[in-house]
Amino acid sequence: MNPDFETFKKDINWFIRPNDLVEFSDTKPHPDLSDDFKSTFPALSRLIQKARTLDFSINSKPYRLLSWTNKYNISCGWLTRIESDDTDNFQLVQEHELLLKEIGGIVESYHQPEPALTNNQDYLFLKSACMTGIGEWEEYYENLCEEESKEPIDYNDFICFALEANGNMTMYEKNSGKVILFAHDHWFEDVDVFENQPEYTFYTIQGVENFVDYVEKMADEWSEDLL
């Protein structure tokens, strides 16, 4: 059996169930990346081109395991999924679409660096899971604004592309592409409260202005943790 796959299964032991049908495919040493992808995401491209890849399906759904060896000499990586073209719930920014087309969305991460943007995320980038607005946190946000006499911002054009297990949401504004974090509970050292907003609502991430910045920061975090 593939050692990266076995390590992934052991670390993320809830993902593949005993009765699931797992079928493996022929794989290349690493994914082919377009020149457009390489110029848009140079740090991510360098990381991807060092990856070991394994393509397989679970109950006919295609997945790709991208794996590296970290500084502790342990397999680590991402499970990604490239979705069909008909996954078209709304329009994403061009750079997001490019990433999804070539490597897919991240469904799970294993043996992650700490801290990293991938920590505690239910998903990153996956189009079928993306959503607009702040969902169930609308009333919470509106109440905090009222209590602190803050003017609510219009969040209806924000697209959430990463959802943390506790409900924190990383999103970008659909027109400008500006990345914003909505964090109702957590402690972050590298974020700043969004201007004129209550704490425990909207933040900016230091060094991250847009979607490309976010992806490249994530790639750098993983690259720094490798052998």
N, C-alpha and C positions, 0 to 999 in steps of 0.2 A: 504493500500500500504506500501511497505518497506520504512522506513524513510531515509535510506542511499541513496536509488535510487532516492527518491524525492529531496533530497538535491543535489545529482549529477546533476539531470536534471535541477534544478534551476540555479546552478552555471555554468554548461556547456550547456547552453540552445540552442546551435546551433547543438549539436551532433545528437539528436533524432528529426526527423522531424514529423510533424503532421500525415502524411500518412504512416509512418513506422509501420511495424508489429513487435510488441515486445511480445515475449513469454517467460515466466519464467519457470525455471526448479527446481527440488528438489536440495537443497544445503546442504553441510556439515558445521559444525561450522567453520572449516578452512581447507585449502587444505592439503592433505597428501603429505609429503615431504620425499624423499629418504634419506638414510644415507649419500650417496654421496653428495647430495645437502646440507645437514646440515653441513657436514665437509668442504665443499668448500665455502659456504656462511653462516657462523654462525650468523652474525648480521642480515642479511636478513631473515634467518630462524626464529630467535626469533621474528622479527617484523611480519612476515607472520602468525606465529602461534597465534598471538594476534588479527588477523584480523577477522572481520565479512565478510562473503562471500555471494555473490548473483550471481547465474548463470542465464543467460538469452540469448536470441538471438534477433538480429535485422535483419529482412528480411532474416532469416535462417542463419545468421553469428553468431557464438557463442562468447559470451563475459563473463567476470567475473569481478564483482565489489568487490574490496578489500577495506574495510573501517575500520577506527579507529575513536576514539574521541580525538580531540586535546586539548591542554591546555586551549583553550577558550570554551571548552565544545561544540564544533561543529564537525559534521561529516566531515571527510576528507578521501582521498584515491586515488586509481588508478583504472582505467578501463583497463583491460588486455585482450589480445586475444591470444589464442593458435591456431596457424595455422596448416593446414594439412601438412602431411609429404612430400607432393610433392612441397612444397615451397622451392625450391632448386636452387636458382640462383647462389650461390657460397658457398664454404666451410667457415664456421665460426670457431673461436677457440673453443676448447672443452667446456670450461666453459660457453661460450655464448650459445652453443647448449643445455647444461644442464639446464640453466635458462629458455630458451624458452620452453623446453619440460615440465617443471614442473609448471611454473607460467605464461608463455607467455610474449609477449612484451607489454609495456605500451603504450596505445593509447591516453589516457587523464589522467590528474591529477587534483584533485579539492581541494580547500582550502589548498594549499601547504604551508610548512614553507618557510620563507624568511630569508636569501637566501638558495637555495637548488639547487642541480644539475638538478632537474626536472623542474625548472622554465623556462618558455617560450619555452619548447621543443614541437615540432610538434609530435614527437614520441621518444621512447627509446626502443632499442633492437629489435624491430619488424623486422623479417627476410625479409619479402616481401618489406620493405622500405629501407633496408640497401643497400649501394652502395659502389663501389670502387672509389678511386681517390677523387678529389675536384670539379668535375663537372664544373659548369659555372665560377668558380673562377680561372681557369688555366691561362687565359691571364692576369688577375689582378695580380696574384702571379708572373708570369714570368716578368712582367713589373717592379714590385717593386724590384725584385732581380737584374734586369739589372740596375735600377736607383741607387741602393745602392752597386753595385759590389759584390753581394752575390751569392754563388753557389747554384742553386736550388737543393732541395732534391728530390729523386725519391718517389713520392707519389702514384704511380700506384698500390702498394700492400697495401695501407691503406684502411681499411673498416670502413665506417661511420656507427655508430650504434645509434647515437643520433643527431637529426637535430633541431636546434633552429629556431624559426619563422623568425629571421632576416638573416638566412643563415649560421650562425656559425655551425661548424661540430665537433663533438667529434668522434674520430676514434681510431682504433688500427692497428699496423703494423701486417700483416697477419702471419709472421713467428715468430717474437719475442713476439708479444702480447703487446708491449709497447703502452700505451695510449697517444694520441697527440690531442691537440685542434687546430682547424683552426678557428681563429676569426678575421674577417675583420673589425668589428666594435663592440665595447663594452668595458666596463671597468671592469676588474676582479682584485680582490685584492690577490687572492691565486694562481696566475699563473706566470710562468716565460717564457720569450721569448726563443724559441728553439735556441740552440747554432748556431751562425753564420747565423741566419735568420732575415729578416726584421721584424720590429714591425707590428702588425696588419696582421700577417700571422700565423705561427705555434708557439704554446706554449706547455709547459708541465704544468700539474696541480699538485700543491704542495701536497705531500702525496699520490699521485696516480701514481703508476708505471705501473700497468697492469689492465686488465678488472675486475678482482676480487676486486682489491683496489677500483675501481670506484663504483662498485655495493655496496660494504660494506660501503663506505663513504655516498652514497645516503641513505642507510638503517639507518645509524646512524643519519643523519640529520632529517629524519622523526621520528625516535624513540625519539629523544630529544624534539620533539614538541608535544608529546602525554601526556595525563593525566597519 
